[in-house]
């Protein structure tokens, strides 16, 4: 995409001529653009323009003060540009790219929030299974205390019955 854009700018720049009538060189140097990864950092201004800015073709008719060609270069953002298999203009391409990034960003935020909710639900379920409920433990303790008291009364009753039977009945025949 970057090569297409630079080639389009270079083509538009080289159509004109500078004030002395000599043909202009490219605006950007394409030799450094070999690897698409990090291509933006390897963009260079053509050495003729680096030597002197008089080599920038701003005039459409070669006269000083005429900036029509510079305006035409600036308007290239609205001209047709082939990017990959699609023909679009630069303005629409970047608006679409920024809109796409916004959609992806919103989706990432939504997925993060959904993951946080799911993580919270799993943590709550894990704690409900593994941790102790104080209310439930208190009701179990009261229940076991009543059962212990009932067992203790039963043992006391059996002790009294055995005492009555053994000591209260006396010896037969006496």
C-alpha positions, 0 to 999 in steps of 0.5 A: 500500500505504501509503495502504491501511494509513493509511486502515485505521489512520485508520478504526480510530482514528476509530471511538472518541471521546475522553474528552469524547465528541467524535468524533476526527479521523484519526490520520494526515493523508493530504493529503501522500500524493500521490506513491507515490515517497517516500510514507513521508517525507510521512506527517504526524500529523493537526494535531488530534493534534499540538496535543494528544495528548489527541486520541488515542483510546486509550479504547474507552469514553471513560474515562481509563485505559481503553486498550482502543482503543489495544490494538485499534489495535495488534492491527490488524497481524492484521486483514485489509487489502487491498493492491493486489489481495490481501487479507492482514494486515500481519504476513503482508505484511511477513513475505512482503516480508522473505522476498522480499527475502532470496531476492532478496539470496541470488540476487544474491549467488549471481549475483555469485559465479557471475560472479566464477568465470566472470570468473576462468575467462575470465581464465585462458583469456586468459592461457593463450593470450596469455602465455608458458609457461616450461616450454614455452619451455625445452623449445623452446629445448633442442630448437632447441639440439640442432637447431643442434648437429646442423646445426653437426656436419653443416657440419663434416662437409661441410667435412672431406669437401670438404677431404679431396676437394680437398686429399687426392686430389691432382692427377691424373697427377702 
